[in-house]
Amino acid sequence: MPWFRLAFRPDVITDLRVADPAMAQRLFDKTKWLASNVDNLRHEPVAADLPGIHKYAVGDWRIFYSIDRTEQLVDIHHIHHAAPTQPTRPA
């Protein structure tokens, strides 16, 4: 099972700045884990209109990535905090 290389889009650094340092490290470590387990995972697509983009959940956070099997590359596009939505009360 080969390791895939990792590439991070420039905005990923900005994405991680909103996380506390421990969570930012956990998310970064999870990207390395994704790269080492590409062949062992079922990659969940984001949406039908975004072919090739996958997401992986880490707590309330989502890592959005694509895989280039020819280049053996995992490209991290975005890391986003998916805060649970609060139900709105009728006025």
Rosetta blueprint (number, residue, H / E / L):
1 M L
2 P L
3 W L
4 F L
5 R E
6 L E
7 A E
8 F E
9 R L
10 P L
11 D H
12 V H
13 I H
14 T H
15 D H
16 L H
17 R H
18 V L
19 A L
20 D L
21 P H
22 A H
23 M H
24 A H
25 Q H
26 R H
27 L H
28 F H
29 D H
30 K H
31 T H
32 K H
33 W H
34 L H
35 A H
36 S H
37 N L
38 V H
39 D H
40 N H
41 L L
42 R L
43 H L
44 E E
45 P E
46 V L
47 A L
48 A L
49 D L
50 L L
51 P L
52 G L
53 I L
54 H E
55 K E
56 Y E
57 A E
58 V E
59 G L
60 D L
61 W E
62 R E
63 I E
64 F E
65 Y E
66 S E
67 I E
68 D E
69 R L
70 T L
71 E L
72 Q L
73 L E
74 V E
75 D E
76 I E
77 H E
78 H E
79 I E
80 H E
81 H E
82 A L
83 A L
84 P L
85 T L
86 Q L
87 P L
88 T L
89 R L
90 P L
91 A L
